[in-house]
Amino acid sequence: MKHGFYVGVFITLTMLTSCGTGRITTAETKTNETIVFGKVNVVSERPLKTKRILMHFNERLWAKNAVRLDEYGYFYMKMPLGKNFIALIEYMESGGYYKNIPDNYLSVDVPSPDHVYYIGDIHITWTPDKSDRRKNTGGAVGAIVESKKKGEPLPVTVEKSDATIHYFKQKFPDNNKEIKINLLTTDRSVASEVFGSDRSPKPNMVDNRIR
């Protein structure tokens, strides 16, 4: 089983390495993909380092659509056309903390390769702790099992910020595609099952946004 474990870890690390940060350097895309951008602020019970936060879209194992935040909390990445959802939040510290997010709880539709999509300033309440460690004791099979766990809907708010749009324009001055505002949406039916009507952060939380 140890051999299977190391194989699974090696494959996953290989995928993560090949992705790098997941952030784009140009706004060029293929016909089956587009560009999305935004900003993430994780509100937690302890300070977090922004550059150690990753978001994984659509799946939790291979990091095919994963992006690491830049030093200011912004992300800008390629995304497949159609509906996409945040599947996993990762914090890279001491072996890693992983929070699976239910499918389609946080989703966005990006239909055209001819536009760039701003999907919002996303405020997520999450404090990485020991319960968020991956327990891949079953080797490669165990890693797959972990990735398929439904997870839980975290408290999230999404808002529009002209500053984030301005940041993207400064970052990519040669972009000639129209920027569409298409904010990430939450499935309220899933959220209400866990949080009821109040999804605001606790008062003792640390706001990790960089101003």
N, CA, C and O of each residue as an XYZ file, in Angstrom:
844
protein
N       0.830     -1.212      0.000
C       0.000      0.000      0.000
C       0.864      1.261      0.000
O       0.470      2.283     -0.561
N       2.064      1.190      0.641
C       2.931      2.363      0.659
C       3.343      2.751     -0.750
O       3.438      3.933     -1.079
N       3.590      1.721     -1.596
C       3.962      2.009     -2.973
C       2.843      2.783     -3.678
O       3.097      3.751     -4.395
N       1.616      2.344     -3.462
C       0.472      3.028     -4.057
C       0.343      4.444     -3.560
O      -0.008      5.352     -4.315
N       0.632      4.633     -2.266
C       0.555      5.971     -1.688
C       1.541      6.917     -2.363
O       1.181      8.025     -2.761
N       2.807      6.462     -2.488
C       3.829      7.305     -3.090
C       3.545      7.581     -4.560
O       3.828      8.671     -5.057
N       2.986      6.594     -5.256
C       2.621      6.809     -6.651
C       1.556      7.891     -6.758
O       1.647      8.793     -7.591
N       0.516      7.783     -5.876
C      -0.561      8.770     -5.887
C      -0.056     10.154     -5.579
O      -0.443     11.117     -6.241
N       0.820     10.278     -4.565
C       1.361     11.579     -4.194
C       2.226     12.131     -5.308
O       2.174     13.322     -5.613
N       3.036     11.251     -5.924
C       3.907     11.701     -7.005
C       3.100     12.250     -8.174
O       3.439     13.293     -8.733
N       2.029     11.543     -8.544
C       1.199     11.997     -9.656
C       0.583     13.351     -9.340
O       0.598     14.259    -10.172
N       0.037     13.482     -8.126
C      -0.603     14.744     -7.743
C       0.391     15.892     -7.733
O       0.096     16.976     -8.237
N       1.589     15.657     -7.150
C       2.600     16.696     -7.098
C       3.090     17.061     -8.493
O       3.392     18.222     -8.768
N       3.168     16.070     -9.370
C       3.566     16.338    -10.744
C       2.585     17.274    -11.417
O       2.986     18.206    -12.114
N       1.275     17.023    -11.207
C       0.260     17.877    -11.803
C       0.334     19.293    -11.253
O       0.202     20.266    -11.996
N       0.547     19.400     -9.934
C       0.628     20.716     -9.323
C       1.840     21.479     -9.833
O       1.768     22.683    -10.079
N       2.969     20.761     -9.992
C       4.177     21.404    -10.474
C       4.011     21.876    -11.904
O       4.452     22.969    -12.258
N       3.373     21.051    -12.730
C       3.191     21.415    -14.133
C       2.280     22.629    -14.268
O       2.412     23.407    -15.213
N       1.363     22.792    -13.332
C       0.465     23.940    -13.370
C       1.164     25.215    -12.934
O       0.748     26.303    -13.334
N       2.234     25.114    -12.109
C       2.860     26.283    -11.538
C       1.867     26.977    -10.631
O       1.246     26.350     -9.772
N       1.722     28.288    -10.829
C       0.760     29.031    -10.015
C      -0.651     28.953    -10.590
O      -1.628     29.229     -9.895
N      -0.751     28.575    -11.866
C      -2.047     28.585    -12.533
C      -2.448     29.953    -13.031
O      -3.461     30.086    -13.719
N      -1.668     30.986    -12.696
C      -1.981     32.344    -13.135
C      -1.477     32.560    -14.559
O      -0.422     32.054    -14.940
N      -2.232     33.307    -15.326
C      -1.871     33.569    -16.715
C      -0.831     34.679    -16.810
O      -0.664     35.479    -15.888
N      -0.137     34.710    -17.942
C       0.790     35.808    -18.238
C       0.313     36.626    -19.438
O       0.773     37.748    -19.652
N      -0.614     36.058    -20.223
C      -1.226     36.785    -21.335
C      -2.723     36.473    -21.331
O      -3.164     35.541    -20.659
N      -3.494     37.246    -22.073
C      -4.943     37.032    -22.145
C      -5.337     36.202    -23.364
O      -6.512     36.158    -23.729
N      -4.368     35.545    -23.994
C      -4.657     34.701    -25.144
C      -5.296     33.395    -24.692
O      -4.905     32.824    -23.674
N      -6.281     32.924    -25.455
C      -6.965     31.676    -25.103
C      -7.249     30.850    -26.349
O      -7.185     31.346    -27.474
N      -7.564     29.579    -26.122
C      -8.050     28.705    -27.180
C      -9.562     28.914    -27.316
O     -10.174     29.641    -26.534
N     -10.145     28.266    -28.317
C     -11.577     28.465    -28.572
C     -12.467     27.810    -27.528
O     -13.652     28.131    -27.435
N     -11.905     26.885    -26.733
C     -12.717     26.185    -25.738
C     -12.467     26.678    -24.317
O     -12.813     25.996    -23.352
N     -11.869     27.857    -24.184
C     -11.559     28.382    -22.856
C     -11.651     29.892    -22.847
O     -11.719     30.535    -23.894
N     -11.652     30.446    -21.646
C     -11.698     31.894    -21.485
C     -10.840     32.292    -20.294
O     -10.190     31.443    -19.684
N     -10.835     33.571    -19.963
C     -10.084     34.087    -18.822
C     -11.059     34.566    -17.754
O     -12.028     35.263    -18.056
N     -10.799     34.191    -16.507
C     -11.549     34.737    -15.381
C     -10.562     35.360    -14.398
O      -9.403     34.952    -14.314
N     -11.043     36.355    -13.658
C     -10.192     36.964    -12.639
C     -11.046     37.453    -11.489
O     -12.265     37.577    -11.602
N     -10.381     37.727    -10.381
C     -11.076     38.213     -9.195
C     -10.100     38.328     -8.046
O      -8.885     38.377     -8.240
N     -10.645     38.369     -6.859
C      -9.827     38.494     -5.655
C     -10.450     37.643     -4.556
O     -11.672     37.529     -4.464
N      -9.598     37.045     -3.723
C     -10.070     36.203     -2.625
C      -9.533     36.731     -1.305
O      -8.355     37.068     -1.186
N     -10.408     36.797     -0.328
C     -10.033     37.130      1.042
C     -10.559     36.031      1.948
O     -11.769     35.827      2.049
N      -9.642     35.318      2.612
C     -10.047     34.270      3.548
C     -10.082     34.864      4.951
O      -9.056     35.292      5.479
N     -11.261     34.886      5.544
C     -11.457     35.399      6.898
C     -11.322     34.225      7.858
O     -12.085     33.263      7.774
N     -10.356     34.298      8.770
C     -10.048     33.151      9.624
C      -9.760     33.583     11.055
O      -9.734     34.772     11.373
N      -9.544     32.588     11.905
C      -9.251     32.859     13.307
C      -7.763     33.114     13.533
O      -7.346     33.388     14.658
N      -6.973     33.028     12.487
C      -5.544     33.329     12.577
C      -5.083     33.939     11.252
O      -5.709     33.710     10.217
N      -3.997     34.711     11.276
C      -3.499     35.298     10.029
C      -3.056     34.214      9.049
O      -2.467     33.210      9.451
N      -3.339     34.416      7.773
C      -2.923     33.492      6.722
C      -2.081     34.251      5.700
O      -2.283     35.446      5.481
N      -1.150     33.559      5.087
C      -0.322     34.151      4.039
C      -1.030     33.965      2.699
O      -1.271     32.840      2.263
N      -1.352     35.061      2.067
C      -2.190     35.043      0.867
C      -1.617     34.159     -0.228
O      -2.368     33.432     -0.878
N      -0.316     34.198     -0.451
C       0.295     33.459     -1.550
C       0.286     31.949     -1.343
O       0.653     31.193     -2.243
N      -0.130     31.511     -0.166
C      -0.216     30.076      0.103
C      -1.624     29.516     -0.127
O      -1.872     28.330      0.095
N      -2.537     30.376     -0.572
C      -3.921     29.955     -0.785
C      -4.131     29.590     -2.249
O      -3.753     30.344     -3.145
N      -4.738     28.427     -2.486
C      -5.080     27.984     -3.828
C      -6.563     27.684     -3.909
O      -7.180     27.263     -2.931
N      -7.127     27.904     -5.087
C      -8.492     27.475     -5.393
C      -8.437     26.446     -6.511
O      -7.739     26.626     -7.509
N      -9.192     25.360     -6.326
C      -9.300     24.325     -7.350
C     -10.731     24.347     -7.885
O     -11.692     24.276     -7.119
N     -10.858     24.446     -9.189
C     -12.173     24.444     -9.817
C     -12.479     23.074    -10.435
O     -11.617     22.436    -11.040
N     -13.720     22.650    -10.263
C     -14.311     21.503    -10.989
C     -13.858     20.114    -10.547
O     -14.593     19.151    -10.769
N     -12.699     19.965     -9.941
C     -12.257     18.663     -9.431
C     -11.215     18.900     -8.334
O     -10.687     20.003     -8.192
N     -10.928     17.841     -7.558
C     -10.110     18.003     -6.359
C      -8.831     17.181     -6.359
O      -8.124     17.160     -5.351
N      -8.513     16.509     -7.447
C      -7.395     15.573     -7.430
C      -6.225     16.004     -8.296
O      -5.076     15.927     -7.861
N      -6.494     16.456     -9.512
C      -5.433     16.654    -10.489
C      -5.024     18.105    -10.686
O      -4.085     18.376    -11.434
N      -5.693     19.031    -10.046
C      -5.345     20.460    -10.165
C      -5.350     20.931    -11.614
O      -4.503     21.731    -12.010
N      -6.291     20.444    -12.398
C      -6.369     20.836    -13.807
C      -6.759     22.303    -13.966
O      -6.316     22.973    -14.899
N      -7.583     22.791    -13.056
C      -8.018     24.188    -13.098
C      -7.815     24.801    -11.717
O      -8.767     25.199    -11.045
N      -6.553     24.865    -11.315
C      -6.212     25.395     -9.994
C      -5.407     26.677    -10.154
O      -4.687     26.847    -11.138
N      -5.530     27.573     -9.189
C      -4.799     28.833     -9.249
C      -4.362     29.237     -7.846
O      -5.111     29.106     -6.878
N      -3.143     29.727     -7.764
C      -2.618     30.246     -6.502
C      -2.764     31.763     -6.515
O      -2.457     32.411     -7.516
N      -3.226     32.323     -5.417
C      -3.387     33.769     -5.338
C      -2.038     34.465     -5.418
O      -1.020     33.918     -4.993
N      -2.037     35.685     -5.970
C      -0.787     36.440     -5.956
C      -0.627     37.115     -4.601
O      -1.437     36.909     -3.697
N       0.410     37.915     -4.466
C       0.728     38.481     -3.156
C      -0.326     39.434     -2.628
O      -0.337     39.749     -1.438
N      -1.215     39.900     -3.502
C      -2.267     40.823     -3.087
C      -3.637     40.146     -2.971
O      -4.629     40.797     -2.642
N      -3.687     38.848     -3.242
C      -4.946     38.122     -3.137
C      -5.712     37.998     -4.445
O      -6.819     37.461     -4.460
N      -5.142     38.484     -5.543
C      -5.811     38.416     -6.837
C      -5.509     37.098     -7.543
O      -4.480     36.469     -7.296
N      -6.413     36.695     -8.417
C      -6.178     35.552     -9.289
C      -6.639     35.897    -10.699
O      -7.562     36.690    -10.884
N      -5.996     35.301    -11.681
C      -6.321     35.495    -13.100
C      -5.853     34.225    -13.806
O      -4.672     33.881    -13.787
N      -6.800     33.547    -14.421
C      -6.542     32.191    -14.888
C      -7.404     31.839    -16.097
O      -8.383     32.520    -16.402
N      -7.016     30.754    -16.782
C      -7.843     30.217    -17.858
C      -8.902     29.304    -17.253
O      -8.680     28.655    -16.230
N     -10.063     29.269    -17.914
C     -11.176     28.473    -17.416
C     -11.911     27.847    -18.603
O     -12.101     28.508    -19.624
N     -12.327     26.581    -18.483
C     -13.125     25.977    -19.564
C     -14.434     26.730    -19.747
O     -14.994     27.255    -18.785
N     -14.918     26.781    -20.976
C     -16.205     27.421    -21.228
C     -17.323     26.653    -20.542
O     -17.245     25.435    -20.376
N     -18.369     27.379    -20.143
C     -19.513     26.745    -19.503
C     -19.533     26.989    -18.010
O     -18.912     27.929    -17.514
N     -20.244     26.143    -17.302
C     -20.386     26.286    -15.851
C     -19.190     25.679    -15.132
O     -18.790     24.550    -15.413
N     -18.630     26.434    -14.211
C     -17.493     25.991    -13.405
C     -17.799     26.265    -11.935
O     -18.558     27.180    -11.613
N     -17.211     25.478    -11.056
C     -17.466     25.669     -9.628
C     -16.185     25.466     -8.824
O     -15.287     24.728     -9.231
N     -16.120     26.135     -7.677
C     -14.992     25.937     -6.760
C     -15.194     24.606     -6.050
O     -16.213     24.391     -5.393
N     -14.219     23.718     -6.187
C     -14.327     22.372     -5.621
C     -13.485     22.198     -4.365
O     -13.766     21.326     -3.543
N     -12.451     23.026     -4.214
C     -11.511     22.830     -3.120
C     -10.774     24.126     -2.834
O     -10.374     24.844     -3.750
N     -10.597     24.419     -1.544
C      -9.719     25.491     -1.102
C      -8.530     24.840     -0.411
O      -8.701     23.955      0.427
N      -7.334     25.272     -0.761
C      -6.119     24.671     -0.204
C      -5.257     25.745      0.430
O      -5.134     26.852     -0.095
N      -4.656     25.403      1.579
C      -3.689     26.292      2.205
C      -2.380     25.543      2.351
O      -2.312     24.541      3.062
N      -1.343     26.018      1.687
C      -0.067     25.308      1.631
C       0.799     25.677      2.833
O       1.563     26.642      2.799
N       0.663     24.896      3.878
C       1.456     25.091      5.086
C       1.520     23.771      5.844
O       0.498     23.111      6.028
N       2.707     23.385      6.281
C       2.891     22.190      7.111
C       2.230     20.954      6.516
O       1.518     20.227      7.208
N       2.469     20.724      5.245
C       1.894     19.555      4.596
C       0.576     19.807      3.907
O       0.107     18.970      3.137
N      -0.029     20.952      4.174
C      -1.232     21.326      3.463
C      -2.524     21.123      4.225
O      -2.678     20.146      4.957
N      -3.452     22.050      4.050
C      -4.810     21.962      4.572
C      -5.764     22.033      3.387
O      -5.575     22.839      2.475
N      -6.784     21.192      3.405
C      -7.678     21.067      2.251
C      -9.136     21.091      2.714
O      -9.533     20.339      3.603
N      -9.911     21.960      2.099
C     -11.337     22.029      2.411
C     -12.135     21.752      1.134
O     -12.201     22.587      0.231
N     -12.738     20.562      1.081
C     -13.605     20.237     -0.045
C     -14.871     21.091      0.014
O     -15.460     21.273      1.079
N     -15.277     21.607     -1.138
C     -16.489     22.411     -1.256
C     -17.502     21.623     -2.085
O     -17.128     21.077     -3.124
N     -18.763     21.540     -1.672
C     -19.749     20.773     -2.446
C     -19.848     21.253     -3.898
O     -19.764     22.449     -4.177
N     -20.025     20.318     -4.798
C     -20.165     20.641     -6.212
C     -21.276     21.671     -6.424
O     -22.379     21.529     -5.896
N     -20.969     22.697     -7.196
C     -21.937     23.716     -7.622
C     -22.425     24.627     -6.499
O     -23.354     25.409     -6.702
N     -21.817     24.538     -5.320
C     -22.178     25.468     -4.255
C     -21.730     26.887     -4.625
O     -22.466     27.854     -4.428
N     -20.512     26.992     -5.164
C     -19.979     28.278     -5.607
C     -19.657     28.148     -7.092
O     -18.655     27.532     -7.456
N     -20.482     28.711     -7.938
C     -20.323     28.455     -9.370
C     -20.443     29.729    -10.197
O     -20.936     30.758     -9.736
N     -19.973     29.619    -11.434
C     -20.052     30.730    -12.378
C     -20.135     30.163    -13.785
O     -19.541     29.127    -14.084
N     -20.877     30.852    -14.648
C     -21.002     30.432    -16.044
C     -20.218     31.414    -16.916
O     -20.438     32.624    -16.871
N     -19.295     30.858    -17.715
C     -18.466     31.694    -18.596
C     -18.592     31.140    -20.018
O     -17.883     30.197    -20.368
N     -19.478     31.703    -20.840
C     -19.856     31.062    -22.093
C     -19.013     31.390    -23.320
O     -19.109     30.682    -24.322
N     -18.182     32.448    -23.280
C     -17.546     32.891    -24.522
C     -16.033     33.064    -24.387
O     -15.560     33.601    -23.386
N     -15.269     32.613    -25.392
C     -13.820     32.852    -25.388
C     -13.459     34.277    -25.804
O     -12.300     34.683    -25.717
N     -14.447     35.019    -26.248
C     -14.203     36.375    -26.747
C     -14.294     37.440    -25.668
O     -14.103     38.624    -25.941
N     -14.585     37.022    -24.440
C     -14.665     37.952    -23.323
C     -13.726     37.515    -22.205
O     -13.282     36.368    -22.152
N     -13.439     38.448    -21.325
C     -12.761     38.168    -20.059
C     -13.787     38.379    -18.967
O     -14.532     39.358    -18.994
N     -13.835     37.464    -17.997
C     -14.895     37.516    -16.982
C     -14.337     37.868    -15.599
O     -13.441     37.202    -15.080
N     -14.890     38.923    -15.030
C     -14.614     39.252    -13.623
C     -15.662     38.553    -12.775
O     -16.855     38.827    -12.905
N     -15.216     37.639    -11.897
C     -16.173     36.828    -11.143
C     -16.310     37.256     -9.687
O     -16.973     36.589     -8.893
N     -15.674     38.380     -9.344
C     -15.964     38.976     -8.052
C     -14.827     38.983     -7.042
O     -13.819     38.294     -7.197
N     -15.021     39.778     -6.013
C     -14.189     39.731     -4.809
C     -14.867     38.769     -3.851
O     -15.981     39.017     -3.389
N     -14.198     37.687     -3.561
C     -14.793     36.555     -2.857
C     -14.265     36.512     -1.422
O     -13.061     36.375     -1.205
N     -15.158     36.628     -0.454
C     -14.780     36.589      0.959
C     -15.242     35.250      1.545
O     -16.438     34.976      1.642
N     -14.276     34.436      1.928
C     -14.553     33.079      2.412
C     -14.151     32.962      3.874
O     -13.032     33.328      4.236
N     -15.030     32.466      4.705
C     -14.712     32.255      6.117
C     -14.235     30.822      6.324
O     -15.000     29.870      6.172
N     -12.957     30.685      6.676
C     -12.365     29.355      6.884
C     -11.086     29.481      7.693
O     -10.207     30.278      7.365
N     -10.991     28.689      8.751
C      -9.763     28.607      9.523
C      -9.174     27.211      9.343
O      -9.715     26.253      9.895
N      -8.086     27.061      8.592
C      -7.473     25.744      8.415
C      -7.051     25.154      9.751
O      -6.361     25.809     10.532
N      -7.467     23.911     10.017
C      -7.065     23.237     11.248
C      -6.799     21.765     10.959
O      -6.842     21.336      9.806
N      -6.523     20.993     12.007
C      -6.102     19.601     11.818
C      -7.167     18.747     11.146
O      -6.841     17.724     10.544
N      -8.422     19.139     11.234
C      -9.483     18.372     10.575
C      -9.417     18.509      9.055
O     -10.055     17.745      8.330
N      -8.644     19.485      8.575
C      -8.526     19.720      7.141
C      -7.297     19.051      6.534
O      -6.963     19.301      5.376
N      -6.621     18.200      7.312
C      -5.506     17.434      6.777
C      -6.035     16.293      5.928
O      -7.084     15.723      6.229
N      -5.305     15.955      4.858
C      -5.670     14.797      4.060
C      -5.122     13.537      4.719
O      -3.957     13.488      5.114
N      -5.970     12.522      4.833
C      -5.575     11.260      5.464
C      -5.479     10.195      4.376
O      -6.322      9.301      4.299
N      -4.448     10.294      3.535
C      -4.308      9.387      2.399
C      -3.685      8.060      2.808
O      -2.711      7.614      2.201
N      -4.241      7.434      3.829
C      -3.686      6.180      4.322
C      -3.964      5.020      3.387
O      -3.361      3.955      3.521
N      -4.859      5.212      2.452
C      -5.185      4.145      1.507
C      -4.425      4.252      0.204
O      -4.857      3.689     -0.802
N      -3.293      4.967      0.189
C      -2.505      5.102     -1.019
C      -3.230      5.903     -2.074
O      -3.998      6.813     -1.762
N      -2.979      5.558     -3.336
C      -3.600      6.275     -4.445
C      -5.123      6.190     -4.370
O      -5.827      7.151     -4.679
N      -5.619      5.023     -3.954
C      -7.066      4.855     -3.810
C      -7.589      5.783     -2.717
O      -8.650      6.392     -2.857
N      -6.827      5.881     -1.628
C      -7.226      6.765     -0.540
C      -7.280      8.217     -0.969
O      -8.166      8.961     -0.551
N      -6.320      8.627     -1.816
C      -6.309      9.995     -2.320
C      -7.559     10.277     -3.148
O      -8.148     11.355     -3.063
N      -7.949      9.294     -3.944
C      -9.159      9.452     -4.758
C     -10.391      9.544     -3.869
O     -11.283     10.356     -4.114
N     -10.438      8.704     -2.832
C     -11.560      8.729     -1.899
C     -11.666     10.091     -1.225
O     -12.759     10.644     -1.105
N     -10.525     10.638     -0.781
C     -10.525     11.958     -0.154
C     -11.064     13.021     -1.103
O     -11.822     13.904     -0.701
N     -10.665     12.924     -2.358
C     -11.065     13.937     -3.335
C     -12.553     13.887     -3.647
O     -13.136     14.877     -4.090
N     -13.164     12.730     -3.416
C     -14.581     12.576     -3.748
C     -15.514     12.901     -2.588
O     -16.735     12.863     -2.741
N     -14.943     13.221     -1.428
C     -15.789     13.598     -0.302
C     -16.507     14.907     -0.614
O     -15.906     15.837     -1.152
N     -17.781     14.976     -0.277
C     -18.608     16.116     -0.651
C     -18.118     17.427     -0.052
O     -18.178     18.464     -0.712
N     -17.641     17.398      1.167
C     -17.199     18.623      1.816
C     -18.349     19.387      2.434
O     -19.440     18.850      2.630
N     -18.089     20.650      2.736
C     -19.106     21.474      3.376
C     -19.113     22.873      2.779
O     -18.065     23.370      2.366
N     -20.275     23.515      2.727
C     -20.353     24.881      2.192
C     -19.881     25.900      3.221
O     -20.493     26.046      4.279
N     -18.811     26.593      2.919
C     -18.292     27.613      3.817
C     -19.094     28.906      3.664
O     -19.681     29.149      2.610
N     -19.124     29.737      4.711
C     -19.761     31.051      4.577
C     -19.006     31.895      3.546
O     -17.790     32.062      3.643
N     -19.721     32.416      2.576
C     -19.112     33.161      1.471
C     -19.959     34.376      1.126
O     -21.188     34.302      1.107
N     -19.300     35.486      0.855
C     -19.962     36.635      0.249
C     -19.151     37.039     -0.979
O     -17.927     36.914     -0.997
N     -19.842     37.518     -1.992
C     -19.199     37.941     -3.237
C     -19.665     39.357     -3.549
O     -20.859     39.651     -3.494
N     -18.724     40.228     -3.876
C     -19.060     41.604     -4.180
C     -18.250     42.099     -5.367
O     -17.224     41.518     -5.721
N     -18.717     43.166     -5.968
C     -18.026     43.786     -7.098
C     -17.109     44.885     -6.587
O     -17.472     45.644     -5.689
N     -15.918     44.961     -7.167
C     -14.967     46.006     -6.800
C     -14.314     46.566     -8.063
O     -13.687     45.829     -8.824
N     -14.462     47.860     -8.277
C     -13.813     48.503     -9.416
C     -12.295     48.420     -9.304
O     -11.593     48.411    -10.315
N     -11.794     48.359     -8.076
C     -10.342     48.280     -7.870
C      -9.773     46.990     -8.454
O      -8.672     46.988     -9.004
N     -10.520     45.895     -8.337
C     -10.048     44.619     -8.885
C     -10.038     44.655    -10.405
O      -9.108     44.153    -11.036
N     -11.064     45.244    -10.990
C     -11.101     45.384    -12.448
C      -9.938     46.256    -12.921
O      -9.301     45.958    -13.932
N      -9.674     47.310    -12.199
C      -8.563     48.206    -12.533
C      -7.234     47.459    -12.422
O      -6.343     47.650    -13.249
N      -7.101     46.621    -11.417
C      -5.870     45.845    -11.222
C      -5.615     44.945    -12.429
O      -4.488     44.857    -12.917
N      -6.670     44.277    -12.908
C      -6.515     43.404    -14.064
C      -6.106     44.197    -15.303
O      -5.241     43.765    -16.065
N      -6.723     45.344    -15.497
C      -6.385     46.174    -16.655
C      -4.937     46.641    -16.613
O      -4.271     46.719    -17.645
N      -4.457     46.949    -15.419
C      -3.055     47.347    -15.284
C      -2.123     46.163    -15.504
O      -1.036     46.313    -16.061
N      -2.555     44.990    -15.064
C      -1.735     43.784    -15.187
C      -1.631     43.331    -16.640
O      -0.599     42.812    -17.067
N      -2.713     43.533    -17.395
C      -2.755     43.084    -18.783
C      -3.177     44.247    -19.697
O      -4.298     44.259    -20.205
N      -2.293     45.209    -19.903
C      -2.646     46.393    -20.697
C      -2.891     46.083    -22.178
O      -3.529     46.869    -22.878
N      -2.385     44.939    -22.657
C      -2.562     44.578    -24.062
C      -3.850     43.796    -24.320
O      -4.147     43.451    -25.464
N      -4.609     43.518    -23.270
C      -5.858     42.786    -23.463
C      -6.859     43.643    -24.239
O      -7.140     44.781    -23.863
N      -7.390     43.081    -25.325
C      -8.382     43.815    -26.115
C      -9.770     43.180    -26.065
O     -10.665     43.549    -26.825
N      -9.931     42.213    -25.152
C     -11.233     41.571    -25.009
C     -12.099     42.355    -24.016
O     -11.593     42.918    -23.046
N     -13.386     42.380    -24.272
C     -14.313     43.071    -23.369
C     -14.397     42.336    -22.034
O     -14.487     41.109    -21.996
N     -14.368     43.090    -20.949
C     -14.509     42.513    -19.609
C     -15.981     42.458    -19.238
O     -16.662     43.483    -19.199
N     -16.460     41.268    -18.969
C     -17.833     41.057    -18.539
C     -17.848     40.807    -17.027
O     -17.015     40.068    -16.504
N     -18.790     41.424    -16.345
C     -18.952     41.181    -14.906
C     -19.957     40.055    -14.725
O     -21.141     40.203    -15.027
N     -19.467     38.934    -14.229
C     -20.304     37.749    -14.040
C     -19.937     37.143    -12.694
O     -19.111     36.233    -12.619
N     -20.550     37.648    -11.636
C     -20.133     37.295    -10.284
C     -20.447     35.839     -9.945
O     -21.472     35.286    -10.345
N     -19.534     35.249     -9.199
C     -19.734     33.909     -8.662
C     -21.023     33.876     -7.851
O     -21.310     34.814     -7.107
N     -21.793     32.815     -7.986
C     -23.051     32.702     -7.240
C     -22.986     31.535     -6.257
O     -22.245     30.573     -6.462
N     -23.762     31.637     -5.203
C     -23.836     30.563     -4.214
C     -25.189     29.873     -4.297
O     -26.209     30.511     -4.556
N     -25.187     28.581     -4.079
C     -26.430     27.817     -4.024
C     -27.003     27.993     -2.624
O     -26.560     27.336     -1.681
N     -27.972     28.866     -2.488
C     -28.513     29.205     -1.171
C     -29.201     28.021     -0.500
O     -29.270     27.957      0.728
N     -29.701     27.100     -1.287
C     -30.357     25.934     -0.687
C     -29.348     25.076      0.067
O     -29.665     24.503      1.109
N     -28.130     24.991     -0.468
C     -27.069     24.245      0.228
C     -26.617     25.012      1.459
O     -26.457     24.429      2.532
N     -26.410     26.322      1.312
C     -25.931     27.139      2.426
C     -26.913     27.157      3.585
O     -26.505     27.071      4.743
N     -28.193     27.267      3.290
C     -29.190     27.383      4.352
C     -29.292     26.107      5.177
O     -29.649     26.158      6.354
N     -28.987     24.977      4.580
C     -29.015     23.713      5.309
C     -27.988     23.692      6.429
O     -28.189     23.055      7.463
N     -26.864     24.410      6.205
C     -25.767     24.395      7.178
C     -25.786     25.622      8.068
O     -25.588     25.504      9.278
N     -26.023     26.808      7.497
C     -25.869     28.052      8.240
C     -27.166     28.757      8.573
O     -27.158     29.736      9.319
N     -28.275     28.288      8.040
C     -29.511     29.017      8.214
C     -29.455     30.314      7.436
O     -28.842     30.362      6.370
N     -30.069     31.351      7.931
C     -30.098     32.619      7.197
C     -28.894     33.491      7.492
O     -28.638     34.437      6.747
N     -28.137     33.208      8.557
C     -26.995     34.045      8.936
C     -25.708     33.355      8.527
O     -25.330     32.338      9.107
N     -25.022     33.920      7.506
C     -23.766     33.356      7.057
C     -22.610     34.340      7.275
O     -21.573     34.234      6.620
N     -22.787     35.291      8.192
C     -21.747     36.278      8.427
C     -20.625     35.686      9.282
O     -20.871     34.796     10.095
N     -19.365     36.188      9.098
C     -18.243     35.683      9.888
C     -18.394     35.977     11.370
O     -19.067     36.934     11.752
N     -17.771     35.159     12.203
C     -17.776     35.391     13.643
C     -16.951     36.636     13.957
O     -16.028     36.972     13.215
N     -17.278     37.322     15.051
C     -16.598     38.585     15.343
C     -15.126     38.441     15.668
O     -14.392     39.422     15.550
N     -14.648     37.252     16.076
C     -13.245     37.069     16.435
C     -12.389     36.648     15.246
O     -11.226     36.288     15.429
N     -12.938     36.684     14.031
C     -12.199     36.261     12.853
C     -11.190     37.335     12.424
O     -11.377     38.523     12.687
N     -10.120     36.887     11.761
C      -9.103     37.785     11.239
C      -9.384     38.005      9.749
O      -9.483     37.051      8.977
N      -9.511     39.278      9.361
C      -9.694     39.617      7.955
C      -8.318     39.667      7.307
O      -7.520     40.554      7.612
N      -8.027     38.704      6.398
C      -6.694     38.584      5.827
C      -6.516     39.349      4.527
O      -5.510     39.166      3.842
N      -7.469     40.202      4.171
C      -7.294     40.924      2.910
C      -6.154     41.915      3.016
O      -5.889     42.475      4.080
N      -5.481     42.121      1.889
C      -4.384     43.091      1.822
C      -4.934     44.354      1.190
O      -5.381     44.333      0.043
N      -4.905     45.424      1.909
C      -5.471     46.684      1.433
C      -4.378     47.585      0.854
O      -4.666     48.693      0.403
